[in-house]
Amino acid sequence: MSNADIFKDVDISELMQLAEHARIIYLPRKHLLIREGEVSDALYIIVHGVVDVFITDDSGNKKVINKIESGQLFGEIAALAGIPRIASVRISTPCVLCQISRTYILSFLHKNQQCVKKIWPGGLGIVFVINIIIAEFSISIHSLILQTILMMVLMARSFCRFR
C-alpha cells in the first residue's frame, strides 16, 4: 500500500492498521469487478495490473472513460459516500488488488481524522465529513440530497480537470 500514490503522506503505523484489514484479491483479465448502479461496499488499490472504467449509454454501448494502473485507487467515491457506483470496472490485464471494506475505511478515518487530509487533500475528505454528519446527527432523509450535491461537485471538479 505504501507504493500507492494516495498513501504517500500516511505514516507507516497508519498504513499497518489499514493493511491488517485489507484483503488481497487476484482477478483474471475481462473479469467484471464493479457494475454501474451497484451499491458500494469497498474501495480498491491496484497492486499490479490495469483496469478499465466504463459507462453504458442509453443505447447499451459501453464507453471506456478511464484506465487505472498499478499504485492507483478506485471506487473510493461510492464507497465513502455510500452511493451506487457511477461506472463499471473491468479487469484489463490480470490484476492483484487490495480491497478495503467501506465499514473499515470509515471506522479508520473516524479514528484517524488526520489521515483524511493526507489521503484526500483534493476534496474527497468532504465525502467523509458528510458521512460523519449523517451518522452523528442521524440525518437519513437528507442523506440522499447531500450525497447527490456532493457527487455533482466532485463530478464538476473532475470534468474541469480533464478539459
C-alpha positions, 0 to 999 in steps of 0.5 A: 500500500505504501507504493500507492500514490494516495498513501504517500503522506500516511505514516507507516503505523497508519498504513499497518492498521489499514493493511491488517484489514485489507484483503488481497484479491487476484482477478483474471483479465475481462473479469467484471469487478464493479457494475454501474448502479451497484451499491458500494461496499469497498474501495480498491488499490491496484497492486499490479495490473490495469483496469478499465472504467466504463459507462453504458449509454442509453443505447447499451454501448459501453464507453471506456472513460478511464484506465487505472494502473498499478499504485492507483485507487478506485471506487473510493467515491461510492464507497465513502459516500455510500452511493451506487457506483457511477461506472463499471470496472473491468479487469484489463490485464490480470490484476492483484488488488487490495480491497478495503471494506467501506465499514473499515475505511470509515471506522479508520478515518473516524479514528484517524481524522488526520489521515483524511487530509493526507489521503484526500487533500483534493476534496474527497475528505468532504465525502467523509465529513458528510458521512460523519454528519449523517451518522452523528446527527442521524440525518437519513432523509437528507442523506440522499440530497447531500450525497447527490450535491456532493457527487455533482461537485466532485463530478464538476471538479473532475470534468474541469480537470480533464478539459 
